[in-house]
Amino acid sequence: MLPEGQMLRYATTNRDGYRHYHSDPARCRTCPRLSICTRNQHHRKTVTRHVWEDAKERVDSRRLEPVGKRLYVRRKETVERSFADAKQLHGYRYARMRGIAGMREQALLCAAAQNLKKIALAA
């Protein structure tokens, strides 16, 4: 929505996943805020948003709630610890094998080792 209450209409989505919304040039041409809103020579305001922008805004709003803040504090104890162990103890600091297939094999071996350690500690 523009400052004068005008709705932007959907124009197109490009190959990179960005939606383009345009204003009506006839309305913008007579708008008193035209110089603030846009410097486009065709008197058209364009807004670009990624197709996942709504989902990103929802995730950010949940992350900033009290429950989300508590969960984010625990992240360093759970998720980040797993990556730190992989780097320190399981050779994730360097690629042991070449190519995508080799790296996939290294990642799967590391995950298997971590899962075996979890099973051993749980028993």
C-alpha positions as a Markdown table, in Angstrom:
| # | Residue | x | y | z |
|---|---|---|---|---|
| 1 | Met | 0.0 | 0.0 | 0.0 |
| 2 | Leu | 1.3 | 3.4 | -0.9 |
| 3 | Pro | 1.2 | 6.5 | 1.3 |
| 4 | Glu | -2.0 | 7.9 | -0.3 |
| 5 | Gly | -3.8 | 4.6 | 0.2 |
| 6 | Gln | -3.4 | 3.3 | -3.3 |
| 7 | Met | -3.0 | -0.4 | -3.7 |
| 8 | Leu | -0.2 | -1.8 | -5.8 |
| 9 | Arg | -1.2 | -4.4 | -8.4 |
| 10 | Tyr | 0.7 | -7.5 | -9.1 |
| 11 | Ala | 2.7 | -7.3 | -12.4 |
| 12 | Thr | 5.0 | -10.4 | -12.7 |
| 13 | Thr | 7.3 | -12.8 | -11.0 |
| 14 | Asn | 10.8 | -13.0 | -12.3 |
| 15 | Arg | 13.0 | -16.2 | -12.6 |
| 16 | Asp | 14.8 | -15.4 | -9.3 |
| 17 | Gly | 11.5 | -15.7 | -7.4 |
| 18 | Tyr | 10.8 | -12.0 | -6.9 |
| 19 | Arg | 7.3 | -10.6 | -7.4 |
| 20 | His | 6.9 | -7.1 | -8.8 |
| 21 | Tyr | 4.0 | -4.8 | -7.8 |
| 22 | His | 3.3 | -1.6 | -9.6 |
| 23 | Ser | 1.2 | 1.5 | -8.9 |
| 24 | Asp | -1.1 | 3.2 | -11.4 |
| 25 | Pro | 0.9 | 5.9 | -13.2 |
| 26 | Ala | -2.2 | 8.0 | -13.8 |
| 27 | Arg | -2.9 | 8.3 | -10.0 |
| 28 | Cys | 0.8 | 8.8 | -9.1 |
| 29 | Arg | 1.2 | 11.6 | -11.7 |
| 30 | Thr | -1.1 | 13.9 | -9.6 |
| 31 | Cys | 0.0 | 12.7 | -6.2 |
| 32 | Pro | 1.5 | 15.4 | -3.9 |
| 33 | Arg | 4.0 | 12.8 | -2.5 |
| 34 | Leu | 5.3 | 11.7 | -5.9 |
| 35 | Ser | 8.8 | 13.2 | -5.3 |
| 36 | Ile | 9.1 | 11.3 | -2.0 |
| 37 | Cys | 7.7 | 8.0 | -3.2 |
| 38 | Thr | 9.5 | 7.5 | -6.5 |
| 39 | Arg | 11.8 | 9.2 | -9.0 |
| 40 | Asn | 10.6 | 7.0 | -11.9 |
| 41 | Gln | 10.2 | 8.9 | -15.1 |
| 42 | His | 7.0 | 7.0 | -15.9 |
| 43 | His | 5.5 | 8.1 | -12.5 |
| 44 | Arg | 5.2 | 4.5 | -11.3 |
| 45 | Lys | 6.1 | 3.1 | -7.9 |
| 46 | Thr | 7.5 | -0.4 | -8.1 |
| 47 | Val | 7.9 | -2.7 | -5.0 |
| 48 | Thr | 9.7 | -6.0 | -5.3 |
| 49 | Arg | 9.2 | -8.8 | -2.8 |
| 50 | His | 10.5 | -12.4 | -2.8 |
| 51 | Val | 7.9 | -15.2 | -2.9 |
| 52 | Trp | 9.0 | -16.4 | 0.5 |
| 53 | Glu | 9.0 | -12.9 | 2.1 |
| 54 | Asp | 5.7 | -13.6 | 4.0 |
| 55 | Ala | 7.1 | -16.8 | 5.5 |
| 56 | Lys | 10.4 | -15.1 | 6.5 |
| 57 | Glu | 8.4 | -12.3 | 8.3 |
| 58 | Arg | 6.3 | -15.0 | 10.2 |
| 59 | Val | 9.5 | -16.8 | 11.3 |
| 60 | Asp | 11.1 | -13.5 | 12.4 |
| 61 | Ser | 8.0 | -12.6 | 14.4 |
| 62 | Arg | 8.0 | -15.9 | 16.2 |
| 63 | Arg | 11.7 | -15.7 | 16.9 |
| 64 | Leu | 11.2 | -12.4 | 18.6 |
| 65 | Glu | 8.4 | -13.6 | 20.9 |
| 66 | Pro | 9.4 | -14.7 | 24.4 |
| 67 | Val | 9.1 | -18.4 | 23.6 |
| 68 | Gly | 11.2 | -18.0 | 20.4 |
| 69 | Lys | 13.9 | -16.1 | 22.4 |
| 70 | Arg | 14.1 | -19.0 | 24.9 |
| 71 | Leu | 14.4 | -21.6 | 22.1 |
| 72 | Tyr | 17.1 | -19.5 | 20.4 |
| 73 | Val | 19.2 | -19.5 | 23.6 |
| 74 | Arg | 19.0 | -23.3 | 23.7 |
| 75 | Arg | 20.2 | -23.5 | 20.0 |
| 76 | Lys | 23.9 | -23.2 | 21.1 |
| 77 | Glu | 23.5 | -26.2 | 23.4 |
| 78 | Thr | 21.8 | -28.4 | 20.8 |
| 79 | Val | 22.3 | -27.6 | 17.1 |
| 80 | Glu | 25.5 | -25.6 | 17.3 |
| 81 | Arg | 27.1 | -28.2 | 19.5 |
| 82 | Ser | 26.6 | -30.9 | 16.9 |
| 83 | Phe | 28.4 | -28.8 | 14.3 |
| 84 | Ala | 31.2 | -28.0 | 16.7 |
| 85 | Asp | 31.7 | -31.7 | 17.5 |
| 86 | Ala | 31.7 | -32.5 | 13.8 |
| 87 | Lys | 34.3 | -29.9 | 13.1 |
| 88 | Gln | 36.5 | -30.7 | 16.1 |
| 89 | Leu | 36.1 | -34.5 | 16.5 |
| 90 | His | 35.0 | -35.9 | 13.1 |
| 91 | Gly | 37.2 | -34.1 | 10.5 |
| 92 | Tyr | 34.7 | -31.5 | 9.3 |
| 93 | Arg | 37.5 | -29.0 | 9.3 |
| 94 | Tyr | 38.8 | -30.3 | 6.0 |
| 95 | Ala | 37.4 | -32.3 | 3.1 |
| 96 | Arg | 38.8 | -35.8 | 3.3 |
| 97 | Met | 37.5 | -36.8 | -0.2 |
| 98 | Arg | 37.0 | -35.0 | -3.5 |
| 99 | Gly | 33.8 | -34.3 | -5.2 |
| 100 | Ile | 30.2 | -34.2 | -4.2 |
| 101 | Ala | 29.9 | -38.0 | -3.7 |
| 102 | Gly | 33.0 | -37.9 | -1.4 |
| 103 | Met | 31.7 | -35.1 | 0.7 |
| 104 | Arg | 28.3 | -36.8 | 1.0 |
| 105 | Glu | 30.1 | -39.9 | 2.2 |
| 106 | Gln | 32.1 | -37.9 | 4.7 |
| 107 | Ala | 28.9 | -36.2 | 6.0 |
| 108 | Leu | 27.0 | -39.4 | 6.3 |
| 109 | Leu | 29.9 | -41.1 | 8.2 |
| 110 | Cys | 30.1 | -38.1 | 10.5 |
| 111 | Ala | 26.3 | -38.2 | 11.1 |
| 112 | Ala | 26.4 | -42.0 | 11.8 |
| 113 | Ala | 29.2 | -41.5 | 14.3 |
| 114 | Gln | 27.3 | -38.8 | 16.1 |
| 115 | Asn | 24.1 | -40.9 | 16.2 |
| 116 | Leu | 26.1 | -43.9 | 17.5 |
| 117 | Lys | 27.4 | -41.7 | 20.3 |
| 118 | Lys | 23.9 | -40.5 | 21.2 |
| 119 | Ile | 22.6 | -44.1 | 21.3 |
| 120 | Ala | 25.6 | -45.2 | 23.5 |
| 121 | Leu | 25.0 | -42.3 | 25.9 |
| 122 | Ala | 21.3 | -42.9 | 26.1 |
| 123 | Ala | 21.6 | -46.6 | 26.9 |
